[in-house]
Amino acid sequence: MTVCYNKLWKLLIDKNMKKKDLRLATGMSTTALAKLGRNEHINTEILTKICAALDCDFCDIIELVKEEQHD
């Protein structure tokens, strides 16, 4: 399985926030933000800070997606 942060990007749109606003609100590095953009795994501490800044839960910003099997 792989992670997908599309829910996070939709939530930012709903809250009229830019990625830079999220970075500043959480204190995360530009590297961590770039990892989010590439759907890479990041530290749960960062996910917790995002949830605190956006007043949401993990399930509101991240989802697990099954990888397609290629034979």
Kinemage of the C-alpha trace (Angstrom):
@kinemage 1
@onewidth
@group {chain A} dominant
@subgroup {mainchain}
@vectorlist {calphas} color= white
{ca met a 1} P 0.000 0.000 0.000
{ca thr a 2} L 1.037 3.559 -0.566
{ca val a 3} L -0.025 6.832 1.029
{ca cys a 4} L -1.952 9.571 -0.723
{ca tyr a 5} L -2.406 13.123 0.562
{ca asn a 6} L -5.108 14.262 -1.888
{ca lys a 7} L -7.497 14.739 1.042
{ca leu a 8} L -5.027 17.208 2.567
{ca trp a 9} L -4.856 19.288 -0.621
{ca lys a 10} L -8.668 19.346 -0.868
{ca leu a 11} L -8.914 20.414 2.768
{ca leu a 12} L -6.464 23.262 2.162
{ca ile a 13} L -8.618 24.449 -0.745
{ca asp a 14} L -11.723 24.300 1.461
{ca lys a 15} L -9.944 26.360 4.124
{ca asn a 16} L -8.592 28.790 1.500
{ca met a 17} L -5.000 28.010 2.480
{ca lys a 18} L -1.889 27.644 0.383
{ca lys a 19} L 0.828 25.050 0.956
{ca lys a 20} L 3.073 27.844 2.237
{ca asp a 21} L 0.414 28.772 4.826
{ca leu a 22} L 0.354 25.180 6.021
{ca arg a 23} L 4.127 25.065 6.245
{ca leu a 24} L 4.227 28.241 8.322
{ca ala a 25} L 1.352 27.140 10.587
{ca thr a 26} L 3.020 23.812 11.378
{ca gly a 27} L 6.682 24.801 11.309
{ca met a 28} L 7.430 21.941 8.919
{ca ser a 29} L 10.383 22.115 6.578
{ca thr a 30} L 10.146 22.645 2.850
{ca thr a 31} L 11.552 19.119 2.515
{ca ala a 32} L 8.621 17.660 4.459
{ca leu a 33} L 6.182 19.647 2.331
{ca ala a 34} L 7.854 18.335 -0.814
{ca lys a 35} L 7.497 14.760 0.486
{ca leu a 36} L 3.785 15.363 0.979
{ca gly a 37} L 3.581 16.580 -2.599
{ca arg a 38} L 5.203 13.358 -3.823
{ca asn a 39} L 2.959 11.151 -1.636
{ca glu a 40} L 5.942 9.927 0.350
{ca his a 41} L 5.911 8.761 3.960
{ca ile a 42} L 6.537 11.454 6.552
{ca asn a 43} L 6.950 11.539 10.313
{ca thr a 44} L 3.762 11.153 12.350
{ca glu a 45} L 4.821 14.187 14.384
{ca ile a 46} L 4.378 16.293 11.236
{ca leu a 47} L 0.985 14.694 10.541
{ca thr a 48} L -0.038 15.526 14.120
{ca lys a 49} L 1.013 19.160 13.659
{ca ile a 50} L -0.967 19.345 10.408
{ca cys a 51} L -4.054 17.965 12.138
{ca ala a 52} L -3.674 20.462 14.985
{ca ala a 53} L -3.283 23.379 12.558
{ca leu a 54} L -6.275 22.317 10.454
{ca asp a 55} L -8.403 21.057 13.374
{ca cys a 56} L -8.856 17.629 11.807
{ca asp a 57} L -7.875 13.962 12.207
{ca phe a 58} L -5.415 11.757 10.307
{ca cys a 59} L -8.208 10.221 8.242
{ca asp a 60} L -9.106 13.715 6.984
{ca ile a 61} L -5.686 14.269 5.371
{ca ile a 62} L -4.262 10.896 4.408
{ca glu a 63} L -5.483 7.702 2.809
{ca leu a 64} L -3.934 4.373 1.963
{ca val a 65} L -4.143 3.272 -1.650
{ca lys a 66} L -3.572 -0.286 -2.827
{ca glu a 67} L -0.819 -0.557 -5.381
{ca glu a 68} L -1.788 -2.246 -8.595
{ca gln a 69} L -0.279 -5.686 -9.089
{ca his a 70} L 1.555 -6.142 -12.369
{ca asp a 71} L 2.113 -9.735 -13.498
